[in-house]
Amino acid sequence: MKTLKFLIVFIVIISWIFSGWPQVWNNPPFPPKIQKAQAAGGLTYVGGNSATGNSASFSVDLTTLTGGISGSAAAGDLVIVADGWTGTTDGNPGVGTAGYTEEADLYADDVYDANFSVNWKTMGGTPDTSVSCNGSGSTTLGAVCMVQVWRNADSNTPMDVAVATVTIINGAKPDCDPITPITSGAIVICAVLATDDDDTLPTVNAPTGYVNLVSAQVDPGAAISGGMSSKAWTSGAEDPGALGNWDITNKNSSANVTLAIRPAATFIGNDTDPGVNPTIAPGAATTTVDTFNLKTNKGGAAETVTDLTATFSEGSATGTAAVLVTDSGNTTTYCATYSPSSATVNLTGCNLPVTTASTTFNLRIKPLTHSAMPAPPGGTFTVTATITSFTPATIDNASPNGATATSGTAGDAKVTLNWTASNSSSDFDTTNGSVILRWAAAGAGSEVPAEGKSDYVAGNTISTATVACVISSTASASLSKIDGSGGDTGCTTAVLTNGQQYTYVAFQRDTNGNYDAGASIGTFTPGASLTFTVDVPSVLFVGGLTPGTPVSTSSVLTVN
């Protein structure tokens, strides 16, 4: 599991005008609208998957996602499902899993028809592990289903604007219509489904500039191909353009959907006016001078506002002994700063909880004592305070992507292990991020590294498993390390037992100490080898032998 924390600075200006000691507060007007800002990290691609079928419904696994930051959908993630098939009538594609909203249901009518449905669902506290996609109803009509999963989407209104749809006939290439998002940080997705009347399935591609391609195609008699890809929106109308590599004979059709995902935002707004503040004397009790509220439209893990910045009118902050932020009942003080010396007051370590429900907080001040105030004749402090920024942190529980391209080779009292490190470049731990466990058995046990533990070293044991290697590398690095006799740095160097089976699993850790589920490297049996030279007339044989394995040359030399 993973705790991914990112700090985002929002510039949100909300003005409160109040007077400190010793004059009466003038009950300032409140700004009429709530402010919001999107996270700088924004929408994040969790991963994609696909499956094919025909007549009956079939499933796409949401726990084996690839291409993004995690292998599984988590609470609050947005799952987008595109399902469809070829046929000769207007069917009913879509999903059978509860809770999905259908954004488009298209039918392209040609000799080869396309039925296409695009749906979405925000995952709840217990995320779905799969999604059921409707089948075509015929064993000869191919069906495909493609899934993309996104994190940090608006859980209330994930579609930024109405989807754009178009059906195309007479063999023209698939082509998503333009769309114009309205929210900064939006992601545009182009989803297409197209028929194919020849014997060669096309190579599914993405429009120019689009990434995160998820595709599927099948030909049980009537072929169908689909693709879904994405692009970060910047401004204006986004036109994905026609796709290449598709059959363009005039019998074929396609259905095309363009959608824009809205990123989650954290809102700050004015709460109830606390009323006229009385004239207060030096050393008076802490006084609430204004209230504000926070909320987010991001589902899943709650956000936390860690820091606040209040900007005072020049010179006025020096009349206060403390500036505090509390809950609405003034029973919990989240953060405070004392004896501010400048107009800019930074409140750190606040950790204000932010959920989808509006939560009220108070901004409070305590004036200096008489002895700390200026000498007679003194004066009044007219204080103008403005909250100019806040810094939220988002916590989620996604694992890093696992190791890939795993393999190994047994040697004499050693095993050479090969793998490619996690491609989760944003948070893969480049220091000791690969932890390889070894079992002296024909299969792996149930042991896994402990979540949050980052100090494993080669030779440590976890029940029946041994930590064979702990390796530092960049993300996506191709690695090859020897465990056992002559072991590489970071791996064990004690000789392995020849003839004993050893099983290895590679685990990847992120910078927050969270591990993936592990990727099998394989089972290997070290063994001694024999190198020899045999001279017979006209034959020179040089090679390596494993005891008990016959080896022959073309001159009928056999060694047992």
Order of alpha helices (4+ residues) and beta strands (2+ residues): beta-beta-beta-beta-beta-beta-beta-beta-beta-beta-beta-beta-beta-beta-beta-beta-beta-beta-beta-beta-beta-beta-beta-beta-beta-beta-beta-beta-beta-beta-beta-beta-beta-beta-beta-beta-beta-beta
